Amino acid sequence: MLSVHFVLIRPEHARDLLTWRYPPPYDIYNEADVSIQERENIVHFICDPINGYSAMLDAAGQFIGACSHGFDAQVEGGNYREEALDVGLGLKPDHTGRGYGTEIVRQILLYNHQKLQPKRFRATIAAFNRRSQRVFEKNGFQRTQTFQRSSDGLEFHVYTRGPLTTQELAVRSDTEDSAS
């Protein structure tokens, strides 16, 4: 089991995140090449606590990914009128496809429950990304919407679930809250 520790995301985490490169078809998650100033603007945005990003560290303290909660986990073109906490994540490329996803999402849900206690969770996932869809489904999410992103027509699915159950909360978590 991979234990995840959540901390406020720091500039060095955000800069590292912007260098990650995924193979096709996941290359849509690669950050575009931008000027140094544009990159620093993105780093500033990611590190501003109002935008809801946290760094995920493994047991050795290594940066393995980032999660977000709130508006930045939404995709243009989706219907987000129903109240829910939007969650998103990005894993370092060498941590993808290794069976960590289900446990990491479980820990993200516990972490966000402890911080915000939402009544509903929501995740927006690219339609081609069956790997991510399965991870969220294993964590109790159900598909509730399909739409095309306004800017390029890429299809996305919206998944939602209710609050964590008493049984889910009873499972001990190593999600120490250092990001508040």
Summary of the structure (lengths in Angstrom):
residues: 180
radius of gyration: 15.6
end to end distance: 24.7
largest distance: 48.0
contacts: 501
relative contact order: 0.18
helix: 34%
strand: 25%
